[in-house]
Amino acid sequence: MSDVADDGDEFKRDVVAGIRGTLGGSGVRTRMGARMEHSSSTNVLLAVMLNGFARHAAGQPLSDLEGVFTNAFSRAGFTAGELGEMGHAFSTAAPEVRRRLFPGRFAALGVEESYGLADLRADLPQLGRDFLATCSNIRAVDATRPTGPLGDDPEARAVQEAAAPEPSAAFLQETADNGWGLVCLGLPLDHPTAASARSGGAGKYWVSLD
């Protein structure tokens, strides 16, 4: 039983030390720092969480989303002091380190700034577009493109090529580097089915191309 407790304490120490080491100095000298920099465009919730820890330590009222993270870590055995250490590392990190590790406005979150679920819902469309812009291994294909044998019809072939061009070299390279790629079938925003889906009339699952 004591071995389990010791392992848990060591894990928590490693997490706290990793956050402090990543956000201190250059911010990329640790393995965690290298991983965070590689995924900086998706570190939105990490920034909200760490800022929430800083707000909690400062006695600020937490948003619903900040409370979720703080309560989850507390239930996992992290003390208020450990949460405060990670929050302090975030709030005192150099601006250039934050900009490398967190996207856009999330690199500038401050102790006085609350961020909740309503903010996240409002930001999600733009966050999705920003994320996709950084991923060469994700491509969208128009589901309305002509399919099947096209014969010698040059116009049909041109439409098909415009709607579903061959994978780019960047797509193939990043897919090979990361070990995965994603091709999404979607509908143009002006397609009748897309309009119906946005109004709740075409089921739950759909992807639009904009």
N, C-alpha and C positions, 0 to 999 in steps of 0.2 A: 504493500500500500504506500509505503514511504517512497519507493522508487517511482510510482506513478505521480505522486505529488511533486517529487524532485524534477521529473520530466516536464510536468506542467509549468513549474516555476522557470525552468531553463528555457522553455518555449517562449514564455512571456518576456523574459529578459532579452531573448534573441530578437523578438518582434520590436520591442522598444529600442534596442540598440540599433537595429537595422534602419528604423525610421530616423533616428537621430543622426546616424552616420550618413544616410542618404541625403538628408536635408542640410547637413552641415558641410562646411568647406565647399568643394566643387560640386557636390551632389551626385557624382557619378563614380566615386572611388569604390563603392561597394557593389556586390553582385545585385542586391536589391535596387540600387540606383541605376545600374545598367538596364535592368528589366523595366523599371519605371520610365526611363527615358525612351526606351523602344516603344512603349505603349502610351506615351504621353497624351495622345489624342483621346484616349478612353479613360483617363484618370479623373473624371469628373466627380464621381461619388467618393473617391479617395480624398480629394480636396475638401469636399463637404464634410466628410467624416472627421478629418484632422482639425478642420476649423471648428467643428462642433465640440471636439475635445477641448480646444483652447477656450471656447465660449463657456463650456461647463466649468472649467477651472477658474474662469474669471467671474463666475456667478451670474452669467447672462442667462435669460430664459431661452430654452432650446426650442427650435421648431420641431414639428412632428418627425421630419426625416432625421434631423440631428439626434433626437431622442431615441429613435430606432437603433442607430449605431451605438450610442452611449450605453443604452440598456443591454444591447447584445454583448458588448465587450465586458460590461460589468458582470453579467451572468456567466461569462466565460472565465471569470476569475481575475480580470485585470482590476487593479486598485484605482482609486481616484487619482493617486499620485502618478501611477503609470500612464493613465490617460492624459493627465496634465503634462507629463514629459513629452508625449508625442504631439500634443497640441502646441506646446511651447516651441518644439522643433519646427513646426509648420509656421507659426506666427512670426518667428525670428529668422526664418530662412532668407537668404539673400534674394533679391528680386530676380536676378538672372538665373538662379537655380530653380526658382518657382516656374519661370517661363519655360524652362527646358522640360520640367516634369509634369506640368499641368496645362490644360488648354485654356486659351482666351481669358475670360473674366474670372475663371476659377483659380488662376494663378495669383489673383489679387484679392481674394476673399480675406476679410479682416474680422477681428473679434467682435466688432460692433455690427457686423452684417449677418443676418439670419438667412438661411436658405432652406425652404421646405418643399413638400411634395407638389404644391401648386406651382412653385417656381420651376421645378423639374418638368412637370407636364407642359408648361408653356415653352420651355427651352428644347424639349425633345425633338421637334421637327428639324430645327437648325442643327442641333447636336448630331442628328443622324446624317444630315447632308455633309457636315464638317468631317465626320468620321469616314464616310464613304469616299470623300475627296482624298483621304490619305491612304486608301487601300487599293493598290493596283490589282490585288488578287480577288476583287469582287467586281462582277460586271452584270449589267442589266440587259435583258433581251426583251424586245417587244413581242408579247404573246399574240399580237394580231398580224404578225408578219406572214407573208405567203409561205405555205409549206407544201411538201410533196413535189413530184416531178414538175418542172417548169418548162420543159421542152426548150425551144429556141426563142422564147419570148424575152427579148432584151429588157423590156420595161419591167416585167415581173422580177427578173433577176436583179435589176438595179434596186427595186424596192426591198427585196429580201436582203441584199447586202447592206443597205442603209439601216434596216431594222435590226439585223443580227450580223454585224461584221465579224470577221475572223478574230479570235483572241489576239490581243496585242502582245508584243514581245515582253512588255513590262508585266502583263498579267501572267504569262507563262513563267517568267523568271521569279516573281514573288510567290507564285503558287509552289514552285519547286523549292524556294528558300524556306517557306513557312510550313510546307507539307500539306497545305490545303488551299483550295480555291472555291469560290462560290459564284454560281450563275443563277440569277433571279429572273424568273419570267414575270413580267408586269404589264400593266395597261397604261396607255397615255391618259393624262388627266381628263381629256375631253371625250374619252370613250364612254358610251352610255352605261356600261357595267360598272365602271369606276365611279361615275356619278351616283348610281344606285347604291353602291357599296358605302359611299360616304354618308348616305342618308339612312343606312341600316337595312337596305332592302335586298342585298345580294350576299348575305352570309357574313361570316366573321373574318375570313382570311382572304386578303387581297393585297397587292403591291402596286403602287402607282409609279409611273415614270415621269419625272419632271426635270 
